[in-house]
Amino acid sequence: MTKRKWGKNYTPIENVARGLPNDKTGDCLEIADQLLKDRILLSHKKGKCVSLNVKLKKVIMEFLENFYE
């Protein structure tokens, strides 16, 4: 979210787990798969890239605000 990867502004899927310890990468990618199924993340470039679903921006922002409190 901080990189503003909404809608047509996307990032490679491997960047989703960037910065996490190597032993957490698999868990993060599994969570990303679930977020894709829930349409919170949108797939681009035949599944090689993802972005946040702009239609769910309010829900995502509320979740993050509550998460960081």
C-alpha positions in Angstrom: 0.0 0.0 0.0 2.8 2.5 0.8 4.1 2.1 -2.7 0.7 2.9 -4.1 0.3 -0.3 -6.1 -3.4 0.1 -6.8 -5.3 -0.9 -9.9 -3.1 -0.7 -13.0 0.0 0.2 -11.0 1.3 -3.3 -10.1 4.4 -5.0 -8.8 5.9 -8.5 -9.4 4.4 -11.2 -7.1 7.9 -12.0 -5.6 8.0 -8.4 -4.3 5.1 -9.2 -2.0 7.4 -11.1 0.3 10.3 -8.8 -0.1 12.0 -7.8 3.2 10.7 -10.9 5.1 13.0 -13.6 6.4 13.5 -16.5 4.0 11.6 -18.9 6.2 8.4 -16.7 5.9 8.4 -16.2 2.1 6.3 -19.3 1.5 3.7 -18.3 4.1 3.5 -14.8 2.6 3.0 -16.2 -0.9 0.3 -18.6 0.4 -1.5 -15.6 1.9 -1.1 -13.7 -1.3 -2.8 -16.6 -3.1 -5.7 -16.3 -0.8 -5.9 -12.6 -1.2 -6.0 -13.2 -5.0 -8.9 -15.6 -4.5 -10.7 -13.0 -2.3 -10.0 -10.3 -5.0 -8.2 -8.1 -2.6 -5.2 -8.5 -4.8 -5.6 -8.4 -8.6 -3.5 -10.5 -11.0 -1.6 -8.8 -13.9 0.7 -10.1 -16.6 -0.6 -13.7 -16.5 -0.2 -13.9 -12.7 3.4 -12.6 -12.6 2.3 -9.3 -11.0 -0.3 -8.1 -8.5 -1.9 -4.9 -7.4 -4.4 -3.9 -4.7 -8.0 -3.9 -5.8 -9.0 -0.2 -6.0 -12.7 -1.1 -5.6 -11.9 -2.4 -2.1 -9.7 0.5 -1.1 -12.0 1.6 1.8 -12.0 -2.0 3.2 -8.2 -2.4 2.9 -7.6 1.0 4.4 -9.9 0.4 7.4 -8.2 -3.0 8.0 -4.8 -1.5 8.0 -5.8 1.4 10.3 -7.2 -1.1 12.8 -4.2 -3.4 12.4 -1.7 -0.6 13.2 -3.7 0.7 16.3 
